[in-house]
Amino acid sequence: MRVIAARLRHDIADEVDRIASEERVDRSTVIVRAADLYVKRWKLEKALRSYLEGSATVWKAADIAGLSLWELMDEMEKRKVPLQYTSEDFIEDFEAALKE
C-alpha cells in the first residue's frame, strides 16, 4: 500500500473517528474502505455514462467499471438503464471476448 495524506473537514474527521470506534478498527481502515467504495462507484458511473453516450459497448462499459458483463447488466437493470445493443455491438464484443 501507498501512504497518502489528506485533509478532512472536522465533521468528516469526527465521523471517521466514530465509525472507527464502532467498527473497532483504526482511522486508516475506515478511510481506505470509504475510498474503495468511492472509486468503485466512480468507475461504475463513468462506465454507465460512456455506455449511454454511445462511446462504449456493454462489454467495454463492464471493463471500465471493473465488473463482469453480468454484474454490469444487473446494475443496469437496477438503475433502469435501457439496453442499447446492436448486432454491430455483438460482433465487436464477441471479437473482444475471443482475444481474452
Beta strands, then each sheet from edge to edge (+ up, - down):
end
